[in-house]
């Protein structure tokens, strides 16, 4: 395990206990666990989104009705109107 033997691991644990105390360590570990959970969730999110899109399921922020009715594409006239109103 990373070239660390039993004496080194015991020394690290004792040092952590001295620095943080027994009450603070569970809070630190809880925060670390939540961070790892959020990281995994963010890591899997794009893959889940692509899978749902391939299955035809609505993606977060979209309703099932929106997917069926939004089949038109904006034409050049719509772009001109948008550009004129933003000037």
C-alpha positions as CSV (number, residue, x, y, z in Angstrom):
1,X,0.0,0.0,0.0
2,X,2.0,2.9,-1.4
3,X,5.2,1.6,0.3
4,X,3.8,2.4,3.8
5,X,4.3,-0.2,6.5
6,X,2.4,-0.8,9.7
7,X,4.5,1.6,11.8
8,X,4.1,4.4,9.3
9,X,0.3,4.0,9.2
10,X,0.1,3.9,13.0
11,X,2.2,7.1,13.2
12,X,-0.1,8.8,10.7
13,X,-3.2,7.8,12.6
14,X,-1.8,9.0,15.9
15,X,-0.7,12.3,14.4
16,X,-4.2,12.8,12.9
17,X,-5.8,12.0,16.3
18,X,-3.6,14.5,18.0
19,X,-4.1,17.3,15.4
20,X,-7.9,17.0,15.0
21,X,-9.2,15.1,18.0
22,X,-11.7,12.3,18.2
23,X,-14.8,14.5,17.7
24,X,-13.6,16.3,14.5
25,X,-12.6,13.1,12.6
26,X,-16.1,11.9,11.9
27,X,-17.1,15.3,10.6
28,X,-14.1,15.3,8.3
29,X,-14.8,11.8,7.0
30,X,-18.5,12.7,6.4
31,X,-17.5,15.7,4.4
32,X,-15.0,13.6,2.4
33,X,-17.7,11.0,1.7
34,X,-20.2,13.6,0.5
35,X,-17.5,15.1,-1.7
36,X,-16.7,11.7,-3.2
37,X,-20.5,11.0,-3.7
38,X,-20.9,14.4,-5.6
39,X,-17.8,13.6,-7.7
40,X,-19.2,10.2,-8.8
41,X,-22.6,11.8,-9.5
42,X,-21.1,14.4,-11.7
43,X,-18.9,11.9,-13.4
44,X,-21.9,9.6,-14.2
45,X,-24.2,12.5,-15.1
46,X,-23.2,13.0,-18.8
47,X,-23.4,9.2,-19.5
48,X,-26.8,9.0,-17.8
49,X,-28.0,12.0,-19.8
50,X,-26.9,10.4,-23.1
51,X,-28.5,7.1,-22.2
52,X,-31.8,8.9,-21.4
53,X,-31.7,10.9,-24.6
54,X,-31.1,7.7,-26.7
55,X,-34.1,6.1,-25.0
56,X,-36.3,9.1,-25.7
57,X,-36.8,10.0,-22.1
58,X,-36.9,13.7,-21.1
59,X,-33.7,15.2,-19.8
60,X,-33.5,17.4,-16.7
61,X,-35.2,20.7,-17.4
62,X,-37.3,19.4,-20.2
63,X,-40.9,18.1,-20.1
64,X,-42.1,15.2,-22.2
65,X,-44.5,17.5,-24.0
66,X,-41.7,19.8,-25.0
67,X,-39.8,17.0,-26.8
68,X,-42.7,16.2,-29.1
69,X,-43.8,19.8,-30.0
70,X,-40.3,21.3,-30.6
71,X,-39.7,20.1,-34.1
72,X,-39.3,23.4,-35.9
73,X,-36.0,25.1,-36.5
74,X,-35.6,28.9,-36.4
75,X,-35.1,30.3,-39.9
76,X,-33.0,33.3,-40.9
77,X,-36.0,35.6,-40.4
78,X,-36.1,34.8,-36.7
79,X,-32.4,35.5,-36.5
80,X,-32.8,38.9,-38.1
81,X,-35.6,39.8,-35.6
82,X,-33.5,38.7,-32.7
83,X,-30.5,40.7,-33.9
84,X,-32.6,43.8,-34.4
85,X,-34.1,43.6,-31.0
86,X,-30.8,43.2,-29.2
87,X,-29.2,46.2,-30.9
